[in-house]
């Protein structure tokens, strides 16, 4: 199993392509919850269709949302790809943390003491 957790930069764009997928153990899984541009989606689909990979789970795509006729959307019907709408981060705990931060920021602002500033 290979699970990606890295930013998308000029250096990481296309990080996982046909070569890297070919080096993976037969029957492996690819999980990408980071950024869609990290994985060459055509190479991923080739690896899934050939049976090289047992499956892939992606919470991201190079184009979001993917077009209905995109290869990734078509691959969903093969049963080897799980594609979620970029919400893997949204656990109950993560959502509560965001709500708590928002409340803290509003209360601080109302008290004239902003805590966090977004630029």
C-alpha positions in Angstrom: 0.0 0.0 0.0 1.2 3.5 -0.8 -0.5 6.4 0.9 0.3 9.9 -0.2 0.5 12.8 2.2 2.5 15.6 0.6 1.9 19.0 -0.9 1.5 19.7 -4.6 4.6 21.6 -5.8 6.5 21.8 -9.0 8.7 19.1 -7.6 5.9 16.7 -6.6 3.6 17.2 -9.6 3.3 13.8 -11.3 5.3 12.2 -8.5 3.5 8.9 -9.1 3.5 7.9 -12.7 3.8 4.7 -14.7 7.3 4.0 -13.5 6.5 4.3 -9.8 3.3 2.3 -10.2 5.3 -0.4 -12.0 7.6 -0.6 -9.1 4.8 -1.3 -6.6 4.1 -4.9 -5.5 1.4 -6.7 -7.5 -1.9 -6.3 -5.8 -1.0 -3.2 -4.0 -3.3 -0.3 -3.2 -2.7 3.4 -3.8 -4.3 5.9 -1.5 -4.2 9.6 -2.3 -5.7 12.0 0.2 -3.2 14.8 -0.6 -3.5 16.4 -4.0 -4.7 15.2 -7.3 -1.8 16.4 -9.4 0.6 14.1 -7.5 -0.6 11.1 -9.5 -0.6 10.6 -13.2 -4.3 9.6 -13.5 -3.8 7.9 -16.9 -1.0 5.7 -15.5 -3.2 5.0 -12.5 -6.0 3.8 -14.6 -3.7 1.7 -16.7 -2.3 0.0 -13.6 -5.9 -0.6 -12.3 -7.1 -2.0 -15.7 -4.1 -4.2 -16.1 -4.5 -5.7 -12.6 -1.1 -4.4 -11.5 -2.9 -2.6 -8.7 -5.7 -4.2 -6.7 -7.3 -0.8 -6.2 -7.0 2.9 -5.4 -8.8 5.2 -3.1 -8.6 8.9 -3.9 -10.1 11.8 -2.1 -8.6 14.2 -4.7 -8.5 14.5 -8.5 -6.5 16.6 -10.9 -9.7 18.4 -11.8 -12.2 19.0 -9.0 -14.9 18.1 -9.4 -14.1 15.6 -12.1 -16.2 15.9 -15.2 -18.8 13.1 -15.6 -17.0 11.8 -18.7 -13.5 11.9 -17.1 -11.5 8.6 -17.1 -11.6 8.6 -13.2 -15.4 8.8 -13.2 -15.6 6.0 -15.8 -13.3 3.9 -13.7 -15.7 4.0 -10.8 -17.8 1.4 -12.5 -14.9 -1.1 -12.5 -15.0 -1.5 -8.8 -11.3 -0.9 -8.2 -11.4 2.8 -7.6 -13.0 4.6 -4.7 -13.3 8.3 -5.3 -14.6 10.7 -2.6 -15.3 14.4 -3.0 -12.2 15.9 -1.2 -13.7 15.4 2.2 -11.4 12.9 3.9 -10.3 15.5 6.4 -13.8 16.2 7.5 -14.1 13.9 10.5 -16.5 15.0 13.3 -13.4 16.0 15.4 -11.9 18.1 12.6 -15.2 19.9 11.9 -15.6 20.6 15.7 -12.0 22.0 15.8 -12.8 24.4 12.9 -16.1 25.5 14.6 -14.3 26.0 17.9 -11.6 28.1 16.1 -14.3 30.2 14.4 -16.0 30.9 17.7 -12.7 31.8 19.4 -11.9 34.2 16.6 -15.3 35.8 16.7 -15.2 36.2 20.5 -11.7 37.7 20.3 -12.7 40.1 17.5 -15.7 41.3 19.5 -13.4 41.8 22.5 -11.0 43.8 20.3 -8.3 41.2 20.5 -8.1 39.2 17.2 -6.3 35.9 17.7 -5.7 34.7 14.1 -5.4 36.8 11.0 -5.8 35.3 7.6 -3.9 37.2 4.9 
